[in-house]
């Protein structure tokens, strides 16, 4: 009877070891409840993935339930015992009510080839006077006054920054790509050249204000023009 008991014990232990043999994915918590947020506030959470098996874990595709959710993973192969952060961002702009967003993590774990993570919570409508940062990102543009600092100080379009035409090359590395850049000078002569140069250097959305500041004043007078205080 004792021998039978020992054999049974060895079988159970063997089965237990077999369960953990090979790569095995684990996560600190598969569901993150973000509670309640206003629409337009991004939900950002980091899931910690770990390989609790005894062979390398290879993480493949990471799929999300909608384009509103993005992920970032530093590495895709984990040695036994190793872990990695999976950052997930849910852009709540355009959503409202109770939310469940799924993230599907594929790997070579033979027991769980597709691991499911979830973001759950409630998105409330914001006030009418609120705007989401994602909407500002979509609407954002950069207005550049190419005239001299003296001309800029005398008057300029509201929101414009002053980069004299001769200094534009020094600013190229600091200008954002993928953003509408509107350039202007007095009559459009320099801004045309500047826009063409920026287009050639990888700024396809750089535009020249046709006719420059003179054309703006001709059509709209002093609307949206800043003048320094006097007296």
C-alpha positions in Angstrom: 0.0 0.0 0.0 2.9 2.3 0.8 4.4 1.7 -2.6 1.1 2.5 -4.3 0.9 5.7 -2.3 4.4 6.7 -3.3 3.7 5.9 -7.0 0.5 8.0 -6.9 2.5 10.9 -5.3 5.1 10.7 -8.0 2.4 10.7 -10.7 0.7 13.8 -9.2 4.0 15.6 -8.8 4.9 14.7 -12.4 1.6 16.0 -13.7 2.2 19.2 -11.7 5.6 19.7 -13.3 4.2 18.9 -16.7 1.7 21.7 -16.3 4.5 24.2 -15.7 6.8 22.9 -18.3 7.4 25.1 -21.3 6.5 28.8 -21.6 3.6 30.1 -19.6 2.2 33.6 -19.6 1.0 35.3 -16.4 -0.2 38.8 -15.6 -0.4 40.7 -12.3 -4.1 41.4 -12.9 -5.9 40.7 -16.1 -8.7 43.2 -15.5 -8.2 46.9 -14.8 -11.1 48.9 -13.5 -10.5 52.6 -14.2 -13.6 53.7 -12.4 -15.2 56.8 -13.8 -13.6 59.3 -16.1 -14.8 62.2 -18.3 -14.9 61.6 -22.0 -11.7 62.9 -23.6 -9.5 61.8 -20.6 -7.2 59.0 -21.7 -7.1 55.9 -19.6 -3.5 54.7 -19.3 -2.6 51.4 -17.5 0.4 49.1 -17.4 -0.2 45.4 -17.3 2.9 43.4 -16.1 3.3 40.2 -18.2 5.6 37.5 -16.9 6.9 34.1 -18.0 6.3 31.7 -15.2 7.3 28.7 -17.3 10.7 27.1 -17.8 11.2 27.9 -21.5 11.3 31.3 -23.4 7.9 32.9 -23.9 7.5 34.5 -27.3 4.7 37.2 -27.4 3.2 37.6 -30.9 0.4 39.8 -32.0 -1.4 42.1 -29.6 -4.9 42.9 -30.8 -7.3 45.4 -29.4 -11.1 45.6 -29.7 -11.1 49.0 -31.4 -8.8 51.6 -32.8 -9.4 53.8 -29.7 -7.0 51.5 -27.8 -3.2 51.4 -28.3 -0.5 49.3 -26.8 3.3 49.5 -26.2 5.6 46.6 -25.5 9.3 47.0 -25.0 10.3 43.4 -25.8 8.5 40.3 -27.2 10.6 37.4 -25.8 10.8 36.7 -22.1 13.1 34.2 -20.5 11.8 32.1 -17.6 11.0 34.4 -14.7 11.4 37.5 -16.8 8.6 40.2 -17.0 7.8 43.1 -19.2 5.4 46.1 -19.0 2.5 46.3 -21.5 1.3 49.9 -21.5 -2.3 50.3 -22.8 -4.0 53.6 -23.6 -7.7 54.0 -24.2 -8.7 57.3 -25.8 -12.2 57.9 -24.5 -13.1 60.7 -26.9 -16.4 59.9 -28.6 -17.4 57.3 -26.0 -19.9 57.3 -23.2 -21.4 54.9 -20.7 -20.1 51.6 -19.4 -17.0 50.4 -21.3 -15.3 47.1 -21.7 -12.1 47.1 -23.9 -10.4 43.8 -24.6 -6.7 43.4 -25.3 -5.7 40.0 -26.8 -2.1 38.9 -26.2 -1.0 36.0 -28.4 2.0 33.9 -27.4 3.6 30.5 -27.6 2.1 29.4 -24.3 0.5 26.0 -25.3 -2.2 26.3 -22.6 -3.2 29.9 -23.2 -2.2 30.9 -26.7 -4.5 34.0 -26.6 -4.5 35.7 -23.2 -7.3 38.3 -22.7 -6.8 41.5 -20.7 -9.6 44.0 -20.1 -10.1 47.7 -19.3 -13.5 48.3 -17.7 -15.2 51.4 -16.3 -17.6 54.2 -17.1 -17.1 57.2 -19.3 -19.1 60.3 -18.5 -20.0 63.2 -20.9 -17.9 66.3 -20.2 -19.3 69.8 -19.9 -20.0 71.8 -23.1 -17.1 74.1 -22.4 -14.5 71.2 -22.3 -12.4 70.0 -25.2 -10.4 66.8 -25.2 -6.7 66.9 -25.7 -7.0 64.5 -28.6 -9.3 67.0 -30.3 -6.8 69.8 -29.7 -4.1 67.5 -31.1 -6.3 67.1 -34.2 -6.9 70.8 -34.5 -3.5 72.0 -33.6 -1.5 74.2 -36.0 1.7 76.3 -35.7 1.6 79.9 -37.0 5.0 81.4 -37.8 5.8 85.0 -38.4 8.9 85.2 -40.6 9.4 89.0 -40.3 12.0 90.8 -38.2 11.6 90.9 -34.4 10.8 94.6 -34.7 8.1 94.1 -37.3 6.7 91.2 -35.2 6.7 93.4 -32.0 4.8 96.2 -33.8 1.9 93.8 -34.8 1.3 90.2 -35.6 -1.4 87.6 -35.9 -2.6 86.3 -32.6 -0.9 83.0 -31.7 2.0 83.5 -34.1 5.6 82.9 -32.9 8.4 84.9 -34.4 11.1 83.0 -36.3 12.9 85.4 -38.7 13.3 84.0 -42.1 17.1 83.9 -41.8 16.9 81.8 -38.7 14.4 79.2 -39.9 17.0 76.6 -40.7 18.1 76.6 -37.1 14.6 75.7 -36.0 14.0 72.8 -38.3 14.8 70.1 -35.8 12.4 71.7 -33.3 9.4 72.0 -35.6 6.8 69.3 -35.2 6.2 67.0 -38.2 2.7 65.9 -39.1 1.3 69.3 -38.0 -0.1 72.1 -40.1 2.5 74.8 -40.2 1.4 78.2 -41.5 4.1 80.7 -42.4 3.6 84.3 -43.3 5.6 87.5 -43.9 4.6 90.9 -45.2 3.5 89.8 -48.7 4.1 86.1 -49.0 7.4 86.3 -50.8 9.5 84.8 -48.1 6.9 82.5 -46.8 6.5 80.9 -50.2 10.3 80.1 -50.2 10.2 78.9 -46.6 7.2 76.6 -47.2 8.8 75.0 -50.3 12.1 74.4 -48.3 10.2 72.8 -45.4 8.2 70.6 -47.8 11.5 69.4 -49.3 12.8 68.7 -45.8 10.0 66.4 -44.7 7.3 68.9 -43.6 4.6 68.2 -46.1 2.0 70.2 -44.2 4.0 73.5 -44.2 1.9 76.2 -46.0 2.5 79.8 -47.0 -0.2 82.3 -46.2 -1.1 83.6 -49.7 -0.5 87.3 -49.9 1.0 87.5 -46.4 -0.1 89.8 -43.7 -1.0 92.5 -46.2 -3.7 90.3 -47.7 -5.0 89.5 -44.3 -5.3 93.1 -43.4 -6.9 93.9 -46.8 -9.6 91.3 -46.2 -10.1 91.4 -42.4 -8.6 94.7 -41.3 -7.2 94.3 -37.7 -9.2 91.2 -36.8 -7.0 88.7 -34.8 -4.1 91.1 -35.0 -2.2 91.8 -31.8 -0.9 95.3 -31.1 1.3 96.1 -28.1 -0.3 98.3 -25.5 0.4 102.0 -25.7 1.0 104.6 -23.1 
